[in-house]
Amino acid sequence: MAELDSLFSPTRVALIGAAASEEKLGGIVLKNLLGLKGEVYPVNPNYAELMGRTAYRSIGDLPCPVDLSIIMRPAAEVPGILHQHAGKVRFALIVSAGFAEVGAWELQEEIKHIGREAGIRLIGPNCLGVYNPRHGLDTMFLPHALLKKPGKGNVAIVSQSGALVVCLLEAVRQANMGVSKVINYGNAVDLDAADVYEYLAEDRETRVVISYLESVGNGRRFIEAARNLDNTKPLLVLKAGKGAGGQKAACSHTGRLAGSYEVFRSILRQFRIQEAIDYESLLDGAKALSLQRPASGKRVCVITNGGGSGVLAADECGRAGLELPPLPEAVVERLIVSFPSFYAIANPIDLTGQVRAEDYRVALDAVREAYDGFIVIALTAVSGVTLAVAEMVHDFSMATGKPVVAHVAQGGISRKLARLMEKGKIPVYPSPERAVRALAMLLHGRGDETR
């Protein structure tokens, strides 16, 4: 869907409602747009120039057609503004609120009709819009001084909620991830998640897509787009409105009915599309899938230097649908020769508090052929766990191509070790359970043959 290139990478952008001061939303967005790899046309009849750019009285006064128009005017003015867009604009991003989410259904239907008649694709209303760091596109009315957004990366974010997209941007940045494309589409009067999924399926800059949904318009089209996307790269969906209270809140938020969650959930399971159980799992899955490729299988080996942490990981494996098969006899015999007698040669492999860094390499090498995925637990309050563990785990991951996640804790060198691991593309989590759930998402895939 090259059509959406004009939305995510526009060469000409108009801002209806541009302002001179960053104390106003139109000023914030104009300032954010100054980094665009393209032309920006502020539209405000009260100014001849805004932030060093020539200002225009109306969209009709622009010197040329534009790819994207951002409308930041009161809801009642939007229909008239859209009429002026006919033949001059490909995409209109309506930031304004005051439509179906507050009961103004007729007004929302009016702008939908105008867009269709004029051949303009509409995003919103009631939304923040688009962020593409590679192209310098930022339509969100969030000052850079208050929200430092992540840089370029391989995670795409598709969110119906503006508040959630802001939270996700901050969380992604704090997790040292970057983004490829980000969109908040609000009430979805026209463009919705299915449109974006179709586009991202072909986007070479995107490796994993995380999506927050409150409602789905055309269910059949949504599933087709989600399946097609998930066949090319991982898609993680977080669905809100699971109960009656949440469904009512979702409707008042974007003016769209949330529908039956149980039906939605069963359809996702039928087509093997991954659902994140909560916000935390959505982010944990994004980290894992942005660093490593998905694979298939359920057989997991846990290597730990703390018995209790290994037990917690084992418990969570059961809940996550993963298996912990016993160590093969040949592996047991090999490790008995290599390790002290007080190490627990089982699954989990417990290297105890007397671990030596080299023991992690020995254990991983012994089990590499017997399992589909691996959890490495490194508790750093003992002297035997050193920064060398990061290189050992990285080398193992590169050599086998199998999913490996880690849980690192207990202070000391833990932060530095975690940073080194993630630099080596090993996702690290603050608890054994979160590491297991992330590994489950990696093992949900169908392997390199389809991805």
Secondary structure, 3 states (H helix, E strand, C coil): CHHHHHHHCCCEEEEECCCCCCCCHHHHHHHHHCCCCCEEEEECCCCCEECCEECECCHHHCCCCEEEEEECCCHHHHHHHHHHHCCCEEEEEECCCCCHHHCCHHHHHHHHHHHHHHCCEEECCCCCEEEECCCCEECCCCCCCCCCCCCEEEEEEEECCHHHHHHHHHHHHHCCCCEEEEEECCCCCCCCHHHHHHHHCCCCCCCEEEEEECCCCCHHHHHHHHHHHHCCCCEEEEECCCCHHHHHHHHHHHCCCCCCHHHHHHHHHHCCCEECCCHHHHHHHHHHHHHCCCCCCCEEEEEECCHHHHHHHHHHHHHCCCECCCCCHHHHHHHHHHCCCCCECCCCEECCCCCCHHHHHHHHHHHCCCCCEEEEEEECCCCCCCCHHHHHHHHHHHHHCCCEEEEEECCCCHHHHHHHHHHCCCCEECCHHHHHHHHHHHCCCCCCCCC
